[in-house]
Each structure stands twice: as structure tokens, then as C-alpha cells.
Amino acid sequence: MILQKIKEIEEEKEKNGIFPTHATLIDLIKSLPLSSAEIRNELNKLFIENKIRVGRTINDNWIKTV
């Protein structure tokens, strides 16, 4: 569910010419019916499974599929 949403956000940004195309944690919190703790737990699992890369921006975390 979360991995699919990240891919959708990346595709939408690329289609609309918005760069960088990565998703942010805020994007996910706004678009998913889960608590931020649930989203973070799932992101941690995806990171451990090497399905996403994560980093810091000035105000948030970026998330990109591998």
C-alpha cells in the first residue's frame, strides 16, 4: 500500500514535470489513511528490505523507490 503510493507520487511528479520526483513523508501522511507512526513503521520495513531509499531535506524526509 505505501510502496504503491510512493510510486504513484513519483510518477505523478514526473508526468507533471515536478523535480525532484521523490515523495516526502508529508506527501504520504496527507494521502494515506494511516497514522504517521504506522507510516514510519512501514517505511522502516521497506528500507530494511531495500525497496526504498530515504534521506533528509531541509524540512522533511524524502523517499524514493529503488
C-alpha positions as protocol buffer text, in pm:
chain_id: "A"
residue {
  index: 1
  type: MET
  ca { x: 0 y: 0 z: 0 }
}
residue {
  index: 2
  type: ILE
  ca { x: 267 y: 252 z: 99 }
}
residue {
  index: 3
  type: LEU
  ca { x: 514 y: 136 z: -165 }
}
residue {
  index: 4
  type: GLN
  ca { x: 245 y: 172 z: -432 }
}
residue {
  index: 5
  type: LYS
  ca { x: 160 y: 523 z: -310 }
}
residue {
  index: 6
  type: ILE
  ca { x: 526 y: 626 z: -327 }
}
residue {
  index: 7
  type: LYS
  ca { x: 541 y: 502 z: -687 }
}
residue {
  index: 8
  type: GLU
  ca { x: 221 y: 693 z: -772 }
}
residue {
  index: 9
  type: ILE
  ca { x: 360 y: 1017 z: -625 }
}
residue {
  index: 10
  type: GLU
  ca { x: 688 y: 973 z: -817 }
}
residue {
  index: 11
  type: GLU
  ca { x: 503 y: 904 z: -1144 }
}
residue {
  index: 12
  type: GLU
  ca { x: 267 y: 1199 z: -1098 }
}
residue {
  index: 13
  type: LYS
  ca { x: 553 y: 1439 z: -1027 }
}
residue {
  index: 14
  type: GLU
  ca { x: 750 y: 1314 z: -1328 }
}
residue {
  index: 15
  type: LYS
  ca { x: 442 y: 1338 z: -1553 }
}
residue {
  index: 16
  type: ASN
  ca { x: 382 y: 1697 z: -1439 }
}
residue {
  index: 17
  type: GLY
  ca { x: 748 y: 1796 z: -1474 }
}
residue {
  index: 18
  type: ILE
  ca { x: 797 y: 1844 z: -1100 }
}
residue {
  index: 19
  type: PHE
  ca { x: 1152 y: 1776 z: -987 }
}
residue {
  index: 20
  type: PRO
  ca { x: 1282 y: 1622 z: -775 }
}
residue {
  index: 21
  type: THR
  ca { x: 1038 y: 1338 z: -823 }
}
residue {
  index: 22
  type: HIS
  ca { x: 1076 y: 1176 z: -483 }
}
residue {
  index: 23
  type: ALA
  ca { x: 790 y: 1152 z: -235 }
}
residue {
  index: 24
  type: THR
  ca { x: 813 y: 1317 z: 104 }
}
residue {
  index: 25
  type: LEU
  ca { x: 688 y: 1196 z: 437 }
}
residue {
  index: 26
  type: ILE
  ca { x: 436 y: 1482 z: 437 }
}
residue {
  index: 27
  type: ASP
  ca { x: 305 y: 1365 z: 96 }
}
residue {
  index: 28
  type: LEU
  ca { x: 242 y: 1020 z: 242 }
}
residue {
  index: 29
  type: ILE
  ca { x: 83 y: 1144 z: 564 }
}
residue {
  index: 30
  type: LYS
  ca { x: -158 y: 1364 z: 365 }
}
residue {
  index: 31
  type: SER
  ca { x: -253 y: 1094 z: 115 }
}
residue {
  index: 32
  type: LEU
  ca { x: -284 y: 778 z: 327 }
}
residue {
  index: 33
  type: PRO
  ca { x: -548 y: 693 z: 590 }
}
residue {
  index: 34
  type: LEU
  ca { x: -283 y: 578 z: 838 }
}
residue {
  index: 35
  type: SER
  ca { x: -124 y: 742 z: 1139 }
}
residue {
  index: 36
  type: SER
  ca { x: 223 y: 887 z: 1098 }
}
residue {
  index: 37
  type: ALA
  ca { x: 357 y: 616 z: 1333 }
}
residue {
  index: 38
  type: GLU
  ca { x: 210 y: 342 z: 1112 }
}
residue {
  index: 39
  type: ILE
  ca { x: 358 y: 504 z: 802 }
}
residue {
  index: 40
  type: ARG
  ca { x: 701 y: 535 z: 965 }
}
residue {
  index: 41
  type: ASN
  ca { x: 693 y: 170 z: 1078 }
}
residue {
  index: 42
  type: GLU
  ca { x: 609 y: 54 z: 726 }
}
residue {
  index: 43
  type: LEU
  ca { x: 878 y: 279 z: 576 }
}
residue {
  index: 44
  type: ASN
  ca { x: 1133 y: 128 z: 816 }
}
residue {
  index: 45
  type: LYS
  ca { x: 1037 y: -221 z: 696 }
}
residue {
  index: 46
  type: LEU
  ca { x: 1064 y: -116 z: 330 }
}
residue {
  index: 47
  type: PHE
  ca { x: 1404 y: 41 z: 396 }
}
residue {
  index: 48
  type: ILE
  ca { x: 1535 y: -275 z: 565 }
}
residue {
  index: 49
  type: GLU
  ca { x: 1408 y: -477 z: 266 }
}
residue {
  index: 50
  type: ASN
  ca { x: 1600 y: -238 z: 31 }
}
residue {
  index: 51
  type: LYS
  ca { x: 1281 y: -139 z: -151 }
}
residue {
  index: 52
  type: ILE
  ca { x: 1321 y: 235 z: -83 }
}
residue {
  index: 53
  type: ARG
  ca { x: 1592 y: 491 z: -25 }
}
residue {
  index: 54
  type: VAL
  ca { x: 1542 y: 765 z: 233 }
}
residue {
  index: 55
  type: GLY
  ca { x: 1717 y: 1093 z: 306 }
}
residue {
  index: 56
  type: ARG
  ca { x: 1672 y: 1435 z: 461 }
}
residue {
  index: 57
  type: THR
  ca { x: 1555 y: 1756 z: 302 }
}
residue {
  index: 58
  type: ILE
  ca { x: 1561 y: 2090 z: 483 }
}
residue {
  index: 59
  type: ASN
  ca { x: 1212 y: 2040 z: 629 }
}
residue {
  index: 60
  type: ASP
  ca { x: 1123 y: 1675 z: 575 }
}
residue {
  index: 61
  type: ASN
  ca { x: 1240 y: 1329 z: 467 }
}
residue {
  index: 62
  type: TRP
  ca { x: 1245 y: 1222 z: 104 }
}
residue {
  index: 63
  type: ILE
  ca { x: 1152 y: 870 z: -3 }
}
residue {
  index: 64
  type: LYS
  ca { x: 1236 y: 712 z: -339 }
}
residue {
  index: 65
  type: THR
  ca { x: 1168 y: 362 z: -468 }
}
residue {
  index: 66
  type: VAL
  ca { x: 1467 y: 151 z: -569 }
}
